[in-house]
Amino acid sequence: MPFSVRKELLLAAETVHGGLDYAKLRSEGVEPESILDFSVSTNPLPPHPEVERAVARAAFDRYPDSSSGALRRAIAEANGLSPDEVLVTNGLAQAIVLLAFAFCDRGSRALVASPAFGEYEAASRLAGAEV
């Protein structure tokens, strides 16, 4: 049986996530640490003390609940939802890919505004949509 790569994988554009090009900045005599970068979800401030306490209490010796049950229930309760209406992901990029695979397929079309987070186009193409 011949091996072939799905054409959608070859068409997927390199995603643009923002962030600093440390090497370029340093080559121009600029220290990256001197720049407040608003193109990504980074925070120049230290974590809130309550966050530090929660991390210190967290169990790191086992895998977390794969259904994120407690977190989904807490989010649902705080927002007047059912836990079944809450999707917990490992970040926005994973959520975008899941949504693209849920709503796009081969032959469908997706419109991506520009400028935008690069994951929208890449995920749509991977799902088989024409962008």
N, C-alpha and C positions, 0 to 999 in steps of 0.2 A: 504494500500500500504506500503510495507516494506521500511525502510529508509536505504540507503547504501551510503557510501562515495566512490567517484571515486578512483580507485586504484592509479591513477597518483598523487593524493594528498598525499597518504601515502608513495609513493616512492620519493617524493621531498626531496632532501637532505637539511640539514640546510645550508643556504647560508653563505659563508665566505666573509665578506666585509672588512676585515682588521680592523684597529683600535687598540687601546691599551686596555689591561685588567687592569684597574685601581686598582682593589683589589689585583691582583697578584703583580703588581709593588710595591704597598705600603707595602705588606707583606714582600717584599724583601728589603725594605728600600729605594726605589726609588720613587721620586715624579714625577708623570706623566707629570706635567707642565715643567719638565726639559728635556723632550724628544721632538725632532722634529720628528713627525710621518709622513713618506712619503707613508704609505700604504693606506691612504684615502685622499680625496680631501679637506684637511683643509689647511688653510693659517696662518702661524705664524705672518703675518703682519696685521696691521689694514686696514680697507677698504680705498680705494682711496677717497679723499675728494669729487670728483664728484659723486661717488656712494652714499656717505652719503647725499649729496644734493638731489639726485634723490629719495632716500628713504623718506626724509623729505617732498618732494613734492607729494609723492604718496598718493592716496586715499585709506584708509583702512576701510572706512565705507560702502563698497559695494563689491559684488563679481566682479572679473575681467571678461573681455570678454572671454566667454568660448571657442571661436574659436581662441583666441590669434591673431586676425586679424592684429592689428597694429604691433605687434612684428614679425609676419610672413612676413608682407610686408617689414618691415625694413631689416630683415635678407635676404629676397629674393633680394631686391634691392642692398644690399651690396655685394651679391655674384653672381649676374647675373642670378638669378633664377626666376621662377614664385612662388607666394605664395603657390600655390597648391603643390609645390615640397618641402615645408618646414613643418616638423612635430615638434611641440613644445610639450614637455613632462614635467612631474614633476621631472625629473632626469633620469639618465642612467638606473636605475633599471626598471622604467616603460617602457622606450624605448625597453629594451631587452625583457621584457614580451610581449609587443605588437608585436615585430618582430617574436618572437617564435610562438605566436598564429597565425600570418599571414602566416608563412612558414612551420610550423610543424603540424602534426596531428598524430592520432593513426596509428601506423605501420611505420611511417617514422623513420629515424635514424639521429642523430645529433652527430657530432664530436666536442668535447670541449678539446682544448689544456690545458695542466697543466704546471705550475700553472696558474690559471686564476681567474677572478672575479667570485665568487660563483653563481651569478645570472644566468649565461649562462646555467649551468646544471639544476638548479632548474626550470627555465622557460621552458626549452626544455622538461623536464619530465612532468611538469604541462600541457603542450600542447599535451602530449601523445606520444612524441618521445622516442625512445630507445636511451640512451646515452652510 
